[in-house]
Amino acid sequence: MSLFSRRSGAGWPGLAVIGLLLTSLAMTARAEPSEADACELVESTAKAVIAEIRDNRDAVEAEPKTLLEIVDRLLLPHVDSERMTRLVLGRYYRQASAAEREQFTEEFQRLLVRTYAGPLSELGDQEIRIIGTKPGGADDELVVESEVSGGDLGTVPVAYRMAPVDGAWKSYDVMVDGISLVNNYRGSFAQKIQRDGIDGLIRTLREQNEDVWG
C-alpha cells in the first residue's frame, strides 16, 4: 500500500470528486481576474474534464496511462505548484535546498496526477454547481464554493482555494467536506521527513510514481 494512501473518515469519500478539483482555472492573462472569472472557469473546466474522459472512455479502459495523460495535461498546468509546495512542506520548506524544492514539486505533481486519475475514471453523470465565493486568507486570495452531485456519494461540498498568478487564477488547495488536501498531505509528509529527511520523502515519492508511470 502506498505510504500516502488516502485516509478513512468523513470527507475522503469525496476524493471521488477531487478529480474535478484542481481543475483550477487558467485564465487569459489580465491584470485583475475577477470573482466571476473564477466561478465561470471552475465550472467550465470541470465540465471539459468530464467530457474528455467520456469521449475517450475506450482508450482509458484499454490503457490506464491515457487517463494519467488527460489529468496531467488538463489539470496540473493550472495548479500553483510553488505555493502548494510551500504549504505542504510547512516549516520544512525553509530547510529544503532549491534543488530539493524543485525535485519535491515535480514528484508531488506526479502524485497528484495519480491521486486524481482513479477517482476521475469513475465519473458518470456528476454535475458541479457553483454556490459563490468568499474571501481567502489573504487580500488577493479567493475561495470558490461548489457542490458536486449526481453520483453514489450524493451531494458533496467542494471548495477551491485560489490566488492570482501572473493575471490568472490558480488553485493551491481544495477542501472536500471541509477536509483540506494540503493539510492531509502535510501531516503525512511531516512524519516521513522526521524519519528519513526531505531526501527520503522525495525518494519514496519517486519510487511510488515510477511504479505507475514507468
N, C-alpha and C positions, 0 to 999 in steps of 0.2 A: 504494500500500500504506500502511496506517496506520502512523504513526510508532511506535505501541506494539503492533504485531502480536506474537503470542507467539513466543518463542524456540524454536529447534530444540534437541533434546538430550533426555537422559533426564528423565523427569518430565513434560514438557509434552505428550506424547500423552495424559497423564491429564487434560488440560483438558477432554476429552470427558465427564469425570465431575464437573468442578468445578461444574457446574450443581447438583449435589447439595450443594455445599459450603456456601456461606454461607447455607444454609438456617437456620442459626443459631438458631432456637430461642427464640421468645418464650415466656415462661412467665407464668402468672398471678402477679401480684405476691405475693412472700413475702420475708421479711427475709433468709433464708439459703437460697438454692437449693442443692440437694444434687447430688452427682455422679450419682446415679441419675436425677435430673430431667434433667440434661444429656444423658445417654446416651439416655434414652427420647425426648427431644424431637428429637435429631439423627435418630434412626431414623424416628419418626413423621412428621416434617416432610418428610424426603426422600421417603418413600412417598407423601405427599399431593401433592407437586410432580409426581412421575412420573404419578400417577393423573390429575391435572388436565390434563396435557399430552395424555395418551392420550384422555381424554374429549373434548378439543377439537381432535383431530388435523385434522379437515377445515377448521376455522376457521383453524388455524395455517398450514396449507398454502396456503389461499386468501389470507390476509392476514398477512404476517410480523409486523406490529406486534402482533398478538394475542399472540404469544409474548413480545414485549417487555413487554407489559402484565402477563402472568402472572408473569414474573420480577420485575418492579417491585413488584407487589402482594404476592407471597408471600415474597420473599427480602429485598429491601432494607430493609423496616422492622425487620428483626431483626439488622442489622449495626451494630456500634458504630462509627459513621462518624467520630466525633470522635477516638477512639483510633487508628483506621486512618489517618486523615489525618495525625496526628502521626507515626506510624511511617513512612508512605510518603514524606512530605516530609523526614523526618530533621532535620538541622540547619537546613534552610531553613524549617522550621515557625516557628522563633523570629523569623526575618527577615520573615515574611509579616504583613501587617496583618490585623485582624479581618475586614475585608471580603474580602481575598484568600483567607483560610482558608475563609470561607463559600462563595465562588464556586468555589474548587477542590473543596471537598467535594461540592457539587452536581454539577459536571461529572464528577468521579471516580465518583460513584454511577451516573451515566448510562453511563459507560464500562464499569463492572462489569456492568450490565444487558446491554449489547451483547456483552460478552465471553462471558457465560453463555448467552445466548439461542441462539446457534448450536449449541454442544455439546448443550444440552438438547433441541433439535429432533431429535437423532439417538438419543435414549434409546429402548431397546427393552424388553428383559426384565431389565434390570440389577437387582441386589439389593444392599442395603447390610447389612453385618454389623458390629455394634459389638464391638470387641475389648476395650476397657476404657478406663481413664483413667490419667493420670499428672499430677504437679504441673506447673504452668506456671512462668513466670519470676518471678511474684510470689506472695505468700501467697494472694491471692484468685483467682488465675488457674488455669485447668484446661485440659488437652489431652485431647480425646476422640479415641481412635484407632479407626479403622474400616477395613474393606475393601469395595471395590465390585467386583462380579464379574458375569459373565453376558454381557458384550459382546465385541467383537473384541479388546479390549485384555487379556483375561484378568483376573487379579485385581490390583487396583491399591490400594496402601495410601494412605489419606487421613486426615490428622489435622487436627482443628479446634482452633485456639487460641481460648479463650473467657474471658470475665470477666463478673462480675455488674454490671448497670446497673439501678439502681432496683429491685432484687429480682428481676431477670430475667437469665437467661444471654443473652449476645450474642456473636457471633463477630467477631473483628477480624483474623484471618489464617487461612489454610488451607494445608496442605502436602501436595502430591501427589508421591508417590515421593521425599519428602524435600525437594522444591523449594517454597520459600515464595513465596506470591503477593505478599506485601508486599515482600520483598527483590527480587523480579524487577522490580516496578514502580518501586521506589525507585531502582534503577540507571538505568533509562530516563529517569525524571523528572529525576534529578540532572543528567544530561547536557544535557537540554533547558533546565533552569534556568541552567546555566552559560553556555549560548549566548545565550538570549533572556530570561532573568529569569523570575520567577514569573508575571508578566503574560503572557509569551509562551507558557508552558506552558498557562495557563488558556485563552488564545485558541485554541491548537491543539486542545485537548480539545473546546472548544465547537464549533469548525468541524467536527470529525470526528463529534461527536454529532449535529449538525444535518443532516449528510448522511444519517443513518439515521432520526432521529426527525422531521425536518422542522420 
